[in-house]
Amino acid sequence: MFFWYLPRFTEAAFGAAALSATTAVAASVTIAHRMALMSDPSTLWQTPTRLEAMRMIGEKMDAAAQGSLDAAFEVGQLALRSATGRLSTDDVAHGLLAIGVAATRPAARRAKANARRLSRG
């Protein structure tokens, strides 16, 4: 059996899995708080509920824009290393994972911040 060990990729994969797990927990906390806030028809048109809805949409758009810029930067770094010929198998795997993590990191940061803010009450 042929076995390749990619040390940089393995370490980065564990980091990506941890980021994904903590983001999933934070997102579920945020969704639970927002569902409780927005599911009551008597408070649907009140100012705090509307402000939270507008904040939710704005944060998603900001995170998507920032994530796309960060991912584009990582793509550029990977392309530059490829063009110079200094690219190993480990670098390719790590670079592709870095692109995905860079794209999702802004959304993860906002999900964790929202979970903290909404949990405080």
N, C-alpha and C positions, 0 to 999 in steps of 0.2 A: 504494500500500500504506500502510495506516495503522499507525504505530509509536508505541507509548507507552513512555517510559522512566521507570521508577519507581526513583529513586536509593536511597531507603531500603530498598526491598524487594530490590533487586539486591545491595546490600551485605550485607543480612541473609541472603539466599539463599546467598551464597558462604560465610558463616560457618556456616550450617546444614549445607552440604555438607561443609565441613571437619570439623565435629563428627561427622557421620555416618561419614566415612571413618576418622577416628582411633578412633572407638568400634568400628567393624567390625574393625580390626586388633587392638585390645585385647581384644575379645570372642573372637576366634579364638585368641589366645595363652592366654587364661583357659580356654577350652574344651579346648584341647590339654593343658594341665597337669592339669586336673581329670579328663579322660578317662584319662590315664595313672595318676592316683592312684586312681581308682575302678574301673578295669577289671580290676585284679588281685584275683581271688577270695580269695586268702589274706590280704589286708589289708582286705577289705571291712568287717569288723566291728571293726577296731581303732580306738582312740580318735582318732587324727589324721584318719582318713577320715570318721568319723562327725561330728567337729567341723566339718570342711570342708563336709560336706553340710548340716548345720544352719545354718552361716554363710551358705551359698549361698542357702538358702530365706529366711532372715531378711533378707538384703540385698535380695533381689528384692521382698519385701513392703514393706520400708522405702522403697525407690526408687519403687515404684508409688504408695504413699501420698503421698510428698513430691512426686512428679511431678503427681499429680492436684490437690494443693493449689496448686502453682505455676501450673498451667494454669488453674485457677479464678480465680486472681488476675489473670492476663493477660486472661481473658475479661471480668472485671469492668472492667479498664482500658479495653478496647475498647468495651464497652457504655456506659461513662461518656462516652467521647469521642463516641460516636455520639449519645447522648442530648443532649449539649450542642451538637451541630451542627458541631463542629470536626473533621470527618472527611473526608479526601480519598481518592482512589483509592489513592494510595500508602500511606496510613494503614491502609486495609482490608487490603491485601495484606501489609503489614508486620505488622499485628496478628495475622492468621491464622497467619503463619509464626512469630511470637513465641509463640503458644499451643502450637504443636507442639514448638518448641525447649524451652520451659519444661517441657513434659511429659516430654521425654526426657533433659534435662540431668542429673537425679539418677542415672539408670541409667548414663549415659555416664561420670559421675564415678566411680561404683563399679566399672565395668568397667575403667577405666584404673588405678584403685588396685589391683584384684585382679591385673591383668596385671603390675604392678610387684612386688607382694608375692610372687606365685607364681614369677616369674622369678628372684627373689633366691635361691630354693631353700629 
